[in-house]
Amino acid sequence: MPLSLKVPRRTVPQLLLALVLIAVPVAGFSTVEVLTASKDAPVGLGDMQPFLTIVSDIQTLATGADLAAAKQRVTDFESAWDSAETSLRAKNPELWTAIDDAADAALHAVRAAKPDSEQVSSTLAALMAALTSANA
Amino acid sequence: MSQIAQSIAPNRVPEVTVDFWLIKLMAVTMGETAADYLAVNVGLGLTTTSLIMAVVLAAALALQFAQKRYVPWAYWLAVVLISVVGTLVTDNLVDNLGVPLLATTIAFAIALAITFLVWFRSEGTLSIHSIFTGRREAFYWLAILFTFALGTAAGDLVAEQFALGYFSTGILFGLIIASLAIGYFFLGLDPIVGFWLAYIFTRPLGASFGDLLSQPNAYGGIGLGTVLTSAVFLAAIVLIVAYATFASRDTQTS
């Protein structure tokens, strides 16, 4: 059997039609989004206090050497942060990514098999700073 | 297969009607919120949850294949579970393995295209109205699996790139589906092409409304929670499927 792919005669025009049908609403939607995007869009991510509270708890537990409790609280932070992802990311993707990276580093440090106390405190401080700067 | 055999062998998947799309949309909404619930609240972790649900899905598909005809509860059970597992697989790839959404979107699009190509070369048709052999049914479910994966990845990608909220994302995908419907009814869009495209785009449409309903107010949702949202949609699906079961029983006996 030759390798030529037998596709129905109308495949190409059909796929082009489908492409147009998808492109038109996307273009219309993007135009409206760009036009209505307010110039004074909020720069912060909103109220970060719930996250700040958890990180502050983790800092207290980690300095008190209660690592089991600190790890538990880190999981609390992770679930809260993950479930807020879609809406927070929408407000300011760059800020969100910065905090997410800081959170990853802190989570990694606290959850290490043998946590390095210096690394734990520095990554938690960085996360705290990132959250504070977005608190608006 | 001869004409006679064709008319005797029943189609194993439902005809595409209004209630088909209604249940499909509710199944994806529920799939999104149920996957969130399982991954976040049950506490088994994303990986373990995904593995367990994949086994449950395999069992449901085995059940569906064993029916050899369209049985509403078996068919829609498989669809709901594909929706849950599809969401978990994408979450795993992105959150645990760090694969970029653009890469998963392209990979699933290629996988779907290959599925259609092999399906067409093997069967000479992509018709969803003549799924009466095990092989055609296997192609059908493989395509369904990839449309869910592609729809999830594409929806997340758009939400991320455009930085849209749940509601705006829903509006965007609603517009695309409306446009495809206009194409099908007025511009001669091929029913098979239209069906599979609508099938892909109903995934992000349902998922954004699921998130809108279930997520807390603080995160831009309505705050019903994943449990209540999943339960409401599951109840609605069960009702419509039960109705479909008894309605078809009536037509068969009369």
Interface residues (C-beta under 8 A of the other chain):
Chain A: L5 K6 V7 R10 Q14 L15 L17 A18 L21 I22 V24 P25 V26 G28 F29 S30 E33 G46 D47 P50 S79 D82 S83 A84 T86 S87 L88 R89 A90 K91 P93
Chain B: D36 V40 D95 L117 F120 R121 A159 E160 F162 A163 L164 G165 Y166 S168 I171 L172 L175 I176 A178 S179 L180 I182 G183 L187 G188 L189 D190 V193 G194 L197 D211 Q215 P216 A218 Y219 G220 G221
